[in-house]
Amino acid sequence: MAAVAKEFGRDLLSPDELMDELEVVRAGYPGGVRPERGRKANTIEEIAAGKRRSHRGGDGNHRFEGERYLNIRDNKDARRFQLRKLIDEGGQDSVGGPVPSHPTLAKWHSMEFGLTEEEIHRLEMGDPSPEQLTYQGWYYGMHRTEPWPVLLGSALVGEGEKRLPEVRERQIRDLDETRELYQELGIKDIDRAMKGQIEHSPIGADDDHVVFGENMTREHVNTPELQERLRKVFILRLHQARA
């Protein structure tokens, strides 16, 4: 008798099956696995214009990481590591560590390309674009409606992409290419400009976050219902990440 394929929402997938099936979803999405990026901005003007767009409406990082922490009420280990992640994102310097918040690192990068603190503040206080308001509003709101295992599993779209060897290799290669470009452009403090990129690479804090997200998904997305909810969120996050 032929084996019957398991289905999301009907059958319980093992942790390995769940991770594999999520990668099938990613691979089937247009531009799903991104071992290479599209064309990179390679002039000071292009990079500065991109940074102005990114600052518009403010950085939402703390909004969803904080909501995840608040949502975990029944698992001390998960809550404790989510707090550690929130500190990584919100600033290790808040507890005597060496690295400021990721939004601060983004500002450091922008200021090396000519933006001022006043301009960044004005952009952050401005309205987000309609597209940002739509997809970011959904994402923040999701953190108040989905179970916490699904919330932590949703990180597999962005951070979790770094589990893939081809993506890790690309990000390491990007560090060398970025440093060479910044040298050519005459950026004064390259280390300061690149600190955020390093933190989000396989040699930065994100590497621990990748492991955390995968472990929590394997352990706690452990019913057909939770796995189906994660599948739907995973697809919507792919839409958001590629928007």
Secondary structure, DSSP 8 states (H G I E B T S, - for coil): -------TTTS---HHHHHHHHHHHHHHSTT-S-SS-S----SHHHHHHHHHHHHTT---HHHHHHHHHHH--S-HHHHHHHHHHHHHHH-GGGGT-S---HHHHHHHHHHHTT--HHHHHHHHHS---HHHHHHHHHHHHHTTTS-HHHHHHGGGTTGGGGGSHHHHHHHHHHHHHHHHHHHHHT-S-HHHHHHHHHHTSTTSTHHHHHHHHHHHHHHH--SHHHHHHHHHHHHHHHHHHT-
